Amino acid sequence: MLVLSRTRDESIIIGDNVVVTVVDVRGDKVKLGIEAPQDVSVHRREVYEAIRRENQQAAKLRPEDARGLGRNS
């Protein structure tokens, strides 16, 4: 893991097109601004892991499990 020190309004560049800027620091919380192309997904880790779990569960569905999904009861 690369660890960098940055202060408010300073940035790091990831690759050629992702910029991460320290927007604010208050106590033990840091606000980051992230500029990335629209085709690059940016998620908080816990959201990313939830999406991954949901995708893994959906991949396990059999066609018969999906019958009736999306139909109004």
C-alpha positions in Angstrom: 0.0 0.0 0.0 1.3 3.4 -0.9 0.7 6.0 1.9 0.8 9.7 1.0 0.5 12.7 3.1 -1.7 15.5 1.7 -3.2 18.6 3.1 -6.4 20.4 2.2 -6.7 21.3 -1.5 -3.8 19.0 -2.4 -4.3 16.2 -4.9 -2.9 12.9 -6.1 -3.3 11.5 -9.6 -4.1 7.8 -10.3 -3.3 6.7 -13.8 -3.8 9.4 -16.4 -7.3 10.4 -15.6 -8.3 10.0 -11.9 -7.7 12.9 -9.5 -8.3 12.6 -5.8 -8.3 15.9 -3.9 -8.4 16.5 -0.1 -11.5 18.8 0.2 -11.7 19.1 4.0 -10.2 17.6 7.2 -12.1 17.7 10.5 -10.9 15.7 13.4 -10.6 12.1 12.2 -12.7 12.6 9.0 -11.3 13.5 5.6 -13.5 14.6 2.7 -12.2 13.6 -0.7 -13.2 14.9 -4.1 -12.7 12.4 -6.9 -12.6 13.3 -10.6 -12.8 10.3 -12.9 -14.2 9.5 -16.4 -17.8 8.4 -16.4 -16.8 4.9 -17.4 -14.8 4.5 -14.1 -16.9 3.4 -11.2 -16.2 5.1 -7.9 -17.7 3.6 -4.7 -17.1 3.6 -1.0 -15.6 0.2 -0.1 -18.7 -1.0 1.8 -21.0 -0.1 -1.2 -18.6 -1.9 -3.6 -18.6 -5.0 -1.5 -22.4 -5.0 -1.2 -22.7 -4.7 -5.0 -20.3 -7.5 -5.4 -22.3 -9.8 -3.0 -25.5 -9.0 -4.8 -24.0 -9.8 -8.2 -22.6 -13.1 -6.9 -26.1 -14.0 -5.5 -27.7 -13.0 -8.8 -25.2 -15.2 -10.7 -26.4 -18.2 -8.7 -30.0 -17.8 -9.7 -31.4 -20.6 -11.9 -33.9 -19.7 -14.6 -36.7 -21.2 -12.7 -35.8 -19.1 -9.6 -36.4 -15.9 -11.7 -39.9 -16.8 -12.9 -42.4 -14.3 -11.7 -39.8 -11.7 -10.7 -40.9 -8.2 -11.8 -44.5 -9.2 -12.1 -47.1 -7.2 -10.1 -49.0 -9.4 -7.7 
